[in-house]
């Protein structure tokens, strides 16, 4: 479907009814593809279990749709990044998914936390997250937000504009406090990913351009600002990236700027942040690296460039978010209606409508993202059929899973689970059509607890001031 467009969305483009070339009918429609699921997920007699709990039993207590978060898997992935990136500071990117319990898990596993809004900082403070291990991102931080962060003592602020340089300097002058900062730079690297989440090319809202000289000017101004402790440069090249080539090009350009700052300003900055964007497996076509593999590749890239430039290797940091929480969560839905639609060439597709949709997972509509799905509540002896899992909202593009083989006897009342929904699904959830946002339920050792409760109609109406 690459290169095809339609004003009503990609689902209406020519050829959209043919499944992708990589999707194959499974030998066993009941089987899970292990790399798509959290570590404790498995099936017994066709029933999906996560965290030691059968999904039908869990859903009986919380209803659907519901996000199910595997705590052991989440903690294990956090530790894998902590240990794989030994010697680095690993900042969990809270924008992927954040609540007070998750912030506490991150703290307990020894990671740092990256926030990018006043609300995310509030969650971190409520969780008593160590303030010196918090980084603060954002391309449009207000004077109020910056003052709160500086007074609270956050470990670092990622400065993103000349306006922000002035705001930070004014706050440190007013308060007499010190602000530890890094400079967000754009290295002119466009990652191999969807254009809307590739964030290091020049024509976008984040950071200071290296090629234009703005990044060097920002460093110079911050070096001269009283009360500002300049720690280094920050570069983020995009999201859902599997190839280290983009990191190599970016590191070369960012470290060249480190060298220029040393040579012309007499300042050898001690830190460098390589960002995040490490990919995960949403379907069988995705093959992510382990944290240790990533760390070895990135460390080798930086050390090589530093040798070439005669620089000391800076203290490094990275910011995984999706790569930790993404595979740790699945979303469970209840099937409401099933219909068959005739396709080109006489083929047919089964449309499976569930009780959620783009209000709890906007990524398919927004990014043309691919997902997988499985029947979660029973075994089936039926042959697999090509299906499309769709939501209940009044949009033709309200699609959760574009293409998946599901049992031919799938029917209303069945439970369907979609893996790898931990990143951005709850964070970007909405009340479209006045839907109620689903709960987040953590599972571990055969027990469950609600981390974020389901919204109620009272929540929905509380902000409606009409009488």
Buried (B, 14 or more C-beta within 10 A) or exposed (E): BEEEEEEEBBBBBEEBBBBEEEBEEBEEBBEBEEBBBBBBBEBEEBBBBBBBBBBBEBBEEBEBBBBBBBBBBBBBBBBBBBEBBEEBBBBBBBBBBBBBBBBBBBBEBEBBBBBBBBEBBEBBBEBEBEBEBBBBBBBEBEBEBBBBBBEEEBBBBBBBBEEBBEBBBBBBEEEEEEBBBBBBBBBBBBBBBBEEBBBBBBEBEBBBBBEEEBBBEBBBBBBEBEBBEBBBBBBBBBBBBBEBEBBBBBBBBBBBBBBBBBEEBEBBBEBBBBBBBBBBBBBBEBEBBEBBEBBBBBBEBBEBBBEEBEBEBBBBBBBBBBBBBBBBBBBBBBBBEBEEEEBEEEEEBBBBBBBBBBBBBBBBBBBBBBBBBBBBBBBBEEEBBBBBBBBBBEBEBBBBBBBBBBBBBBEEEBBBBBBBBBBBBBBBBEEBBEBBBBBBBBBBEEEBEBBBEBBEEEEBEEEEEEE
